[in-house]
Amino acid sequence: MPQQLSLQQNLNTASSALDANQLALLHQATSSYSSLQLAWASGYLAAKSESGQMANLLPVAAPVTAKTLTILYASQTGNAKGVAKQVELNASAAGISVKLKNISDYKAKSLKSETHVLIIASTNGEGEAPDDAIEFHEFLLGKKAPKLPNLNYSVLALGDSSYEFFCQTGKDFDERLQALGAKQVAPRVDCDVDYDSDSESWTLSIVESLKDELTQKEAGIASVTSLGNVELVTAGAESVYSKQNPLNAEFIVSQKITGRDSAKDVRHIEIDLGESGLTYQVGDALGVYFENDSALVSELLTALNFTGDEQVNLKLNGEQQSLTIKDALSRDLEITQTAPAFIEFWANQSGDEKLLAIATDKNSAREFAGNHQIIDVVTLAAATELSAQTFVDALRKITPRLYSIASAQAEVEEEVHLTVGLVSYEYNNKTRFGGASHYLAQGLDESQSVRVFVEHNDNFRLPSDSNTPVIMVGPGTGVAPFRAFMQQREADEASGDNWMFFGDQTFTQDFLYQVEWQNYLKSGLLTRMDVAFSRDQAEKVYVQDRLKENASEVFAWLERGAHIYICGDANRMAKDVHQTLVDIIAEHGKLSTEQAEDYLKSLRSNKRYQKDVY
């Protein structure tokens, strides 16, 4: 057998067979090849040298560049991002070249050069675009949006049917893209809070419909492209714990931090992550899976005339499982929140005229659902006999509740802290509780297990430069992430100024983490703190009033580069604070209202105005 040529002998042979220009071209063409591609090219050249014909191996036409599938996600709490990653994984596995981007990092004008785009978008509050999609939304719905006759797209919209403008952001994107001439590759799908099944079906449908068009067809290259994308998806995998695979962590503490005479029950919660390796950053949220109160489950079973032992089938973790209805109601099904769809279901089951009238009016159904738990609807009107399976099919699955993390790992290490307000109210002389808040406040004993995961929030981060001043506005439990901010700033030995605006009902009963804030003031880490206790005087005072009182200083801080953060109630507080900021900027910046709004938009674009509202 002849001895193999050395690398140098190969080069010498090549230089005698090829001229300098040909050798340079060969080197340039193969310099970026992977080992697999080089092996294929070697086989091709060997076969060509024997046949002397190129046509038998490659088409005469020039190589076709594979089209790219661009996936954009607009996420307020992380759900849309999670779905987008699953679409990316499936598309890449099918050999499709994929580009995944947060919509805030995408230039909307680039749409005119795209061929295939998928948008996964959540809706924030009452039909508003999530923070990271505001600019894209404004551009696309504005006059400057380009015509898009060459764009193929589809939209997956995430929302909550309890709100009037269900999936509105996704609907806006879909309708506007069609108006601009883009073509649907699949109809828009609107997902409720229990979105896993719908999103999975949409993903599989999209990948199946696009794989033939977007996968490279040339001999030997498709498999290489597919291999490369699969490696890209699996590289740098995040924590093994996720919404789909939560960590069983140890519950440590539930400590009431409001006074005996407070109208509120707010708890400081501590959970031990142990040696799980689960990490978080300040600004992140903790997802908590809860179990329904056993007394509420028993009350519901009795009202339905079920023993609790009836067998039902549920799709859990992607698989059909058989379990008792008692177990399903305890751990897997939502019974403390009611969806409008259940009002319609029970109205039809019972034939009750009042419920039927409510169900036929969407606004009435949403309002009624928001004020009644499942047990309240069931006991309002007797229904004809129904099976356990029919009943559970009408319920939504439990979705984990997200809580702003109130600690920094630099301070508490393997622990994670939360600030949780117990939701409770009276209905028909009975106390009703929120599912997750009651579970965390009163339903767990020390050392019991609780299922959790970290939901990263890149839209609520401290400045990268620790010299940057920050303004924090967090009334009530909105104080939580700012406790974490201060722990992190202390650990980083940050020199930037820190200004806290806190508000609640009374100074003596509701000043959450009062001693900690006083210590931060004493040490100098907290530059100043302004508080608003609404019920300590005849005229109610809120955090936005304290902002107004300090308007010139607030504007001066913004002018010297301060980042401003808002956390808490989205419906009233956040809107009132936003309007107050517009007024402050207009007055002290000598700007019109429109210019002041643009000033805030600029802050938001530069990550200097961030909100964590709910």
C-alpha positions in Angstrom: 0.0 0.0 0.0 1.5 3.3 -1.0 2.7 5.6 1.8 0.3 8.6 2.5 1.6 12.0 1.4 2.5 14.4 4.1 0.8 17.8 4.3 3.9 19.5 2.8 4.0 17.0 0.0 0.3 17.6 -0.7 1.0 21.4 -0.9 4.0 20.8 -3.2 1.8 18.6 -5.4 -1.0 21.1 -5.5 1.4 24.0 -6.3 2.7 22.0 -9.3 -0.8 21.2 -10.5 -2.5 24.6 -9.8 -1.2 28.1 -10.5 -1.0 30.6 -7.8 -4.4 32.2 -8.4 -6.1 28.8 -8.4 -4.4 27.7 -5.2 -5.4 31.0 -3.5 -9.0 30.5 -4.6 -9.1 26.9 -3.3 -7.7 28.0 0.0 -10.2 30.9 0.3 -13.2 28.6 -0.6 -12.3 25.9 2.0 -10.9 28.1 4.8 -14.3 28.2 6.6 -15.3 24.6 6.1 -15.9 22.3 9.0 -14.2 18.9 9.1 -17.4 17.3 7.8 -17.7 19.8 5.0 -14.0 19.2 4.1 -14.6 15.4 4.0 -17.6 15.9 1.7 -15.6 18.3 -0.6 -12.8 15.8 -0.7 -15.2 13.0 -1.8 -16.7 15.3 -4.4 -13.3 16.3 -5.9 -12.2 12.7 -6.0 -15.4 11.6 -7.8 -15.0 14.5 -10.2 -11.4 13.6 -11.0 -12.6 10.1 -12.0 -15.7 11.1 -14.0 -14.4 14.5 -15.3 -18.0 15.7 -15.1 -19.5 18.2 -12.6 -23.1 17.8 -13.8 -23.4 14.4 -12.3 -22.7 15.7 -8.8 -24.1 19.3 -8.6 -26.8 21.2 -10.4 -25.6 23.6 -13.1 -27.3 26.5 -11.3 -25.3 28.6 -8.8 -25.6 27.5 -5.1 -28.7 28.6 -3.4 -28.4 30.4 -0.1 -30.8 28.9 2.5 -33.4 31.4 3.7 -33.5 32.3 7.4 -36.5 32.0 9.7 -36.5 35.1 12.0 -38.3 34.5 15.3 -39.2 37.6 17.3 -40.6 37.5 20.8 -42.3 40.2 22.9 -42.5 39.1 26.5 -43.5 40.8 29.7 -43.1 37.9 32.1 -41.0 35.4 30.1 -43.7 33.2 28.6 -43.3 34.4 25.0 -39.6 34.0 25.3 -40.0 30.4 26.5 -42.3 29.6 23.6 -39.9 31.3 21.1 -37.0 29.2 22.3 -39.1 26.0 21.8 -39.9 27.1 18.2 -36.2 27.8 17.6 -35.3 24.3 18.9 -37.8 22.6 16.7 -37.0 24.6 13.6 -33.3 24.1 14.0 -33.8 20.3 14.5 -35.6 20.3 11.2 -32.6 21.9 9.5 -34.0 25.4 9.2 -31.6 28.3 9.7 -33.0 30.3 12.6 -32.4 33.8 14.0 -34.0 34.4 17.4 -34.4 37.9 18.8 -36.1 39.9 21.5 -38.3 42.3 19.5 -36.6 45.2 21.4 -33.3 44.3 19.8 -34.7 44.1 16.3 -34.9 47.1 13.9 -38.4 47.1 12.6 -37.3 48.5 9.2 -35.5 45.2 8.6 -38.8 43.6 8.0 -38.7 44.6 4.4 -35.7 42.5 3.8 -37.1 39.4 5.6 -38.8 36.5 3.8 -40.1 34.5 6.8 -40.9 35.9 10.3 -42.7 34.4 13.3 -43.8 36.7 16.1 -44.7 35.4 19.6 -46.2 38.3 21.5 -47.8 38.6 24.9 -50.2 41.4 25.9 -49.6 43.6 28.9 -52.4 44.9 31.0 -55.4 46.3 29.1 -54.4 45.5 25.6 -51.0 47.2 25.8 -47.8 46.0 24.1 -45.2 44.6 26.5 -42.4 47.1 27.4 -39.9 45.5 25.0 -42.3 45.7 22.1 -43.6 49.3 22.5 -41.3 50.9 19.9 -41.8 48.0 17.4 -45.5 48.3 17.9 -45.6 52.0 17.3 -43.4 51.8 14.2 -45.4 48.9 12.6 -48.8 50.6 13.2 -47.4 54.0 12.1 -47.2 55.7 8.8 -43.5 54.9 8.2 -44.0 51.1 8.1 -42.9 49.7 4.7 -45.0 47.6 2.4 -44.1 43.9 2.9 -45.2 42.0 -0.2 -42.3 39.5 0.1 -42.8 38.6 3.8 -44.3 35.3 5.0 -45.3 35.3 8.6 -47.4 33.9 11.4 -48.3 35.2 14.9 -48.8 33.4 18.2 -50.5 35.7 20.7 -50.4 35.1 24.4 -53.0 36.6 26.7 -55.6 36.2 29.4 -59.3 35.9 28.5 -60.2 37.5 31.8 -59.1 40.8 30.3 -61.2 42.8 27.8 -58.4 43.2 25.2 -57.5 39.5 25.0 -54.3 38.9 23.0 -54.6 42.5 21.6 -50.8 42.9 20.8 -50.7 39.8 18.7 -53.9 40.8 17.0 -52.4 44.2 16.2 -49.3 42.7 14.7 -51.3 40.2 12.6 -53.8 42.7 11.2 -51.1 45.3 10.4 -48.8 42.8 8.7 -51.7 41.7 6.4 -52.5 45.3 5.7 -48.9 45.9 4.6 -49.1 43.0 2.1 -47.5 40.2 4.1 -48.8 36.7 3.7 -49.8 34.3 6.5 -48.0 30.9 6.4 -50.5 29.9 9.2 -53.4 31.6 10.9 -52.8 33.5 14.1 -53.4 31.5 17.2 -54.7 33.3 20.4 -53.6 31.5 23.5 -55.1 31.8 27.0 -53.1 31.5 30.2 -53.0 27.7 29.8 -51.2 27.9 26.5 -48.9 24.9 26.3 -51.1 22.7 24.1 -52.0 25.5 21.6 -48.4 26.7 21.4 -47.1 23.2 20.8 -49.6 22.6 18.0 -48.8 25.9 16.4 -45.0 25.2 16.6 -45.3 21.8 15.0 -47.6 23.1 12.2 -45.3 26.0 11.4 -42.1 23.8 11.3 -43.9 21.2 9.1 -45.1 23.8 6.7 -41.8 25.7 6.4 -39.2 22.9 6.5 -39.3 22.0 2.8 -39.0 25.6 1.7 -36.4 26.8 4.2 -34.1 23.7 4.4 -31.1 23.7 2.1 -31.6 21.2 -0.7 -28.1 20.8 -2.2 -26.4 17.4 -1.9 -24.4 17.0 1.2 -25.1 20.5 2.5 -28.5 20.0 4.2 -27.2 17.6 6.7 -24.3 19.8 7.6 -26.6 22.8 8.1 -28.9 20.8 10.3 -26.0 19.5 12.4 -24.7 23.0 12.9 -28.0 24.4 14.1 -28.7 21.5 16.5 -25.3 22.2 18.1 -26.1 25.9 18.4 -29.4 25.2 20.2 -28.0 22.8 22.7 -24.8 24.9 23.4 -24.8 26.9 26.6 -28.0 25.4 28.0 -29.6 27.3 30.9 -30.4 25.8 34.3 -32.2 22.4 34.1 -34.9 23.9 36.3 -37.7 25.8 34.4 -41.4 26.3 34.3 -41.7 22.8 32.7 -39.3 21.3 35.3 -39.5 23.2 38.6 -37.2 22.7 41.5 -38.5 21.1 44.7 -37.1 23.7 47.1 -37.3 23.8 50.9 -39.8 26.3 52.4 -38.1 28.1 55.4 -40.0 31.1 56.6 -43.4 32.9 56.3 -43.1 36.0 58.6 -45.9 38.6 58.8 -44.3 42.0 58.4 -47.4 44.2 58.8 -48.6 45.2 62.2 -51.4 43.6 64.2 -53.8 46.4 63.4 -53.0 46.6 59.7 -55.7 46.1 57.1 -53.2 44.0 55.2 -51.4 40.7 55.8 -48.0 40.9 54.1 -45.5 38.1 54.4 -41.7 37.9 54.1 -41.1 34.5 52.5 -37.8 32.7 52.5 -37.1 29.6 50.4 -33.9 27.5 50.4 -32.6 26.5 46.9 -30.0 24.2 48.5 -27.3 22.8 46.3 -29.5 23.0 43.2 -27.3 25.4 41.4 -30.3 27.6 40.6 -29.3 31.2 40.3 -31.0 34.5 39.8 -30.2 38.2 39.3 -31.8 41.1 41.0 -34.9 42.1 39.0 -35.8 38.5 38.3 -39.1 36.9 39.4 -39.7 33.5 41.1 -42.3 31.3 39.6 -44.2 29.4 42.3 -46.5 26.4 41.7 -49.1 26.2 44.5 -51.6 23.7 45.8 -55.2 24.6 46.4 -56.5 24.8 50.0 -57.9 21.4 51.0 -60.9 23.0 52.7 -61.8 24.7 49.4 -61.4 21.5 47.5 -63.7 19.6 49.9 -66.3 22.4 49.7 -66.3 22.1 45.9 -66.5 18.3 45.8 -69.5 18.4 48.2 -71.3 21.1 46.1 -70.8 18.9 43.0 -71.9 15.7 44.7 -68.5 14.0 44.0 -66.8 11.7 46.4 -63.4 12.8 45.2 -62.4 9.3 44.1 -63.8 9.7 40.6 -61.1 9.1 37.9 -60.4 11.8 35.4 -57.8 12.2 32.6 -55.6 15.2 32.3 -52.8 16.1 30.0 -49.9 16.9 32.3 -46.3 17.5 31.2 -47.3 16.6 27.7 -48.8 13.2 28.6 -52.3 12.0 29.4 -52.5 10.9 33.0 -55.3 9.3 35.0 -55.9 10.5 38.6 -58.7 11.2 41.0 -60.7 14.4 40.7 -59.6 15.3 44.3 -56.0 15.2 43.3 -56.6 17.1 40.1 -58.5 19.9 42.0 -55.8 20.0 44.7 -52.7 20.2 42.5 -53.4 20.7 38.9 -56.6 22.8 38.2 -57.4 26.4 38.8 -60.3 26.9 41.2 -59.5 30.3 42.9 -59.6 32.2 39.6 -62.6 31.9 37.2 -62.4 32.4 33.5 -65.3 33.9 31.4 -65.4 30.6 29.5 -66.4 28.8 32.8 -69.2 31.2 33.3 -70.6 30.3 29.9 -70.1 26.6 30.6 -71.9 26.6 33.9 -74.7 28.8 32.5 -75.3 26.2 29.9 -75.1 23.4 32.4 -77.5 25.0 34.9 -79.8 26.8 32.5 -79.8 29.7 35.0 -81.3 32.8 33.4 -79.1 35.2 35.3 -75.9 33.4 34.4 -77.0 33.0 30.8 -77.5 36.8 30.6 -74.1 37.4 32.1 -72.4 34.9 29.8 -73.8 36.5 26.6 -72.2 39.9 27.5 -68.4 39.7 27.4 -67.8 42.6 29.7 -70.3 41.3 32.2 -68.8 37.8 32.1 -65.3 39.2 32.7 -66.4 41.3 35.6 -68.4 38.5 37.1 -65.5 36.0 36.7 -63.1 38.4 38.4 -65.3 38.6 41.5 -66.2 35.0 41.9 -64.3 31.8 42.5 -65.4 28.5 40.9 -67.2 27.4 44.1 -69.2 30.6 44.1 -70.4 30.0 40.5 -71.2 26.3 41.2 -73.3 27.1 44.3 -75.1 30.0 42.6 -77.1 27.7 40.3 -77.6 24.0 40.4 -76.6 22.1 37.3 -77.9 19.0 35.7 -75.9 15.9 36.6 -72.5 16.0 35.0 -69.5 13.7 35.0 -66.3 14.4 36.8 -64.5 14.4 33.4 -66.9 17.0 31.9 -66.3 19.3 34.9 -62.5 19.2 34.9 -62.5 19.7 31.1 -64.1 23.1 31.7 -61.4 24.2 34.1 -58.0 25.8 33.3 -54.8 24.2 34.5 -53.0 26.0 37.4 -50.4 28.5 36.1 -47.5 29.4 38.4 -47.6 32.8 40.0 -44.7 35.1 39.5 -43.3 37.1 42.4 -40.6 39.8 42.2 -37.5 38.5 44.0 -36.8 40.5 47.2 -33.2 39.4 47.7 -29.7 39.4 46.1 -27.7 36.1 46.0 -24.7 38.2 46.8 -26.3 38.7 50.2 -28.4 35.6 50.9 -26.5 33.0 48.8 -28.6 29.8 48.3 -31.8 31.5 49.5 -34.5 33.4 47.7 -36.8 35.9 49.4 -40.3 37.1 48.4 -42.7 39.8 49.7 -46.2 38.4 49.4 -49.5 40.1 50.2 -52.2 37.7 51.2 -55.2 38.0 49.0 -58.5 37.6 50.9 -62.1 38.9 50.8 -65.5 38.1 52.1 -68.2 36.5 49.9 -71.6 35.3 51.3 -70.1 35.3 54.8 -67.2 33.2 53.8 -63.5 34.2 53.5 -62.1 33.5 50.1 -58.3 33.4 49.6 -56.0 33.8 46.6 -54.5 30.5 45.6 -50.7 31.1 45.7 -50.7 33.9 48.4 -52.6 31.7 50.8 -50.4 28.7 50.0 -47.2 30.7 50.8 -48.6 32.6 53.7 -50.5 29.9 55.6 -50.5 26.7 53.6 -46.9 25.5 54.1 -44.9 24.5 57.2 -41.2 24.9 57.7 -39.1 22.3 55.7 -42.0 21.4 53.4 -41.3 21.3 49.7 -42.4 24.0 47.2 -42.0 23.9 43.4 -40.2 26.9 42.1 -38.3 28.2 39.1 -36.6 31.5 38.1 -38.1 33.7 35.4 -35.4 36.0 34.2 -36.4 39.6 33.5 -33.9 41.4 31.4 -36.2 44.4 31.3 -35.7 45.2 35.0 -32.0 45.4 35.6 -29.6 47.7 37.7 -27.3 49.9 35.6 -24.1 48.1 34.5 -22.2 51.1 35.8 -22.4 51.1 39.6 -21.7 54.9 39.6 -25.1 55.5 38.0 -27.8 57.0 40.3 -31.1 55.2 40.6 -34.6 56.3 41.5 -36.9 53.5 42.8 -40.7 53.8 43.1 -42.3 50.9 44.9 -45.4 51.2 47.1 -46.7 48.2 49.0 -45.3 44.9 47.9 -43.7 46.8 45.0 -40.9 47.4 47.4 -39.6 43.8 46.9 -37.2 44.2 44.0 -35.7 47.3 45.5 -34.8 45.5 48.7 -32.8 43.2 46.3 -31.4 46.2 44.5 -30.0 47.7 47.7 -28.5 44.3 48.8 -26.8 44.1 45.4 -25.6 47.7 45.4 -24.1 47.2 48.9 -22.3 44.0 47.8 -21.0 45.8 44.7 -19.8 48.7 46.8 -21.7 50.9 44.3 -21.0 54.6 44.6 -24.1 55.7 42.7 -26.8 57.6 44.6 -30.0 55.7 45.5 -33.4 57.4 46.1 -36.4 55.3 47.3 -40.1 56.3 47.1 -42.2 54.0 49.3 -45.9 54.2 50.1 -48.6 52.3 51.9 -51.6 52.9 54.2 -50.1 53.7 57.7 -46.6 54.4 59.0 -47.0 52.3 62.2 -48.5 49.2 60.6 -47.4 49.1 57.0 -43.8 50.3 56.7 -42.4 47.2 55.1 -38.7 46.4 56.0 -38.6 49.7 57.9 -35.5 48.8 59.9 -33.6 47.8 56.8 -34.3 51.1 55.1 -33.3 53.1 58.2 -30.0 51.2 58.3 -29.3 51.9 54.6 -30.0 55.6 55.3 -27.7 55.5 58.3 -24.9 53.9 56.3 -25.3 56.3 53.5 -26.0 53.7 50.8 -29.5 55.0 50.5 -29.1 58.7 49.6 -32.7 59.7 50.5 -36.1 58.1 51.0 -39.5 59.7 50.6 -42.6 58.0 52.0 -46.3 58.4 51.5 -48.7 56.9 54.0 -52.2 57.5 52.6 -54.3 57.1 55.7 -52.1 59.0 58.2 -53.8 62.3 57.4 -57.2 63.6 56.3 -56.1 64.0 52.7 -54.6 60.9 51.1 -51.0 61.1 49.9 -49.4 58.7 47.4 -46.0 58.2 45.9 -46.8 60.3 42.9 -47.5 63.2 45.3 -44.0 62.8 46.8 -42.6 62.9 43.3 -44.4 66.1 42.5 -43.1 67.7 45.8 -39.6 66.9 44.7 -40.0 67.6 41.0 -37.0 69.8 40.4 -34.6 67.3 42.2 -36.2 64.3 40.3 -35.6 66.1 37.0 -32.0 67.0 38.0 -31.3 63.3 38.8 -32.7 62.3 35.4 -30.6 64.9 33.7 -27.4 63.5 35.3 -28.2 60.1 34.0 -30.3 58.4 36.7 -32.3 55.2 35.9 -35.8 55.2 37.2 -37.7 52.0 38.2 -41.4 51.4 39.0 -42.8 48.3 40.6 -46.3 47.5 41.8 -49.9 48.0 40.7 -50.2 48.4 36.9 -53.8 49.7 36.7 -53.5 52.9 38.8 -50.2 53.5 40.5 -47.9 52.9 37.5 -50.1 55.1 35.2 -50.3 57.9 37.8 -46.6 57.8 38.3 -46.0 57.9 34.6 -48.2 60.9 34.1 -46.5 62.6 37.0 -43.1 62.0 35.4 -44.4 63.5 32.1 -45.6 66.6 34.0 -42.3 66.9 35.9 -40.2 66.6 32.7 -42.5 69.1 30.8 -42.3 71.7 33.5 -38.7 71.5 34.5 -37.4 70.7 31.0 -39.5 73.4 29.5 -41.0 71.0 27.0 -44.5 70.3 25.6 -46.4 67.3 26.8 -45.6 65.4 23.6 -41.9 66.3 23.9 -42.0 65.1 27.6 -43.5 61.8 26.4 -40.7 61.5 23.9 -38.1 62.2 26.6 -39.5 59.2 28.6 -39.6 57.0 25.5 -35.9 57.8 25.0 -35.2 56.8 28.6 -37.1 53.6 28.0 -35.2 52.8 24.8 -31.9 53.3 26.7 -33.1 51.0 29.5 -33.2 54.0 31.9 -37.0 53.8 32.5 -38.0 50.3 33.5 -41.2 48.9 35.0 -42.2 45.6 36.8 -45.9 46.0 37.2 -48.8 43.6 37.6 
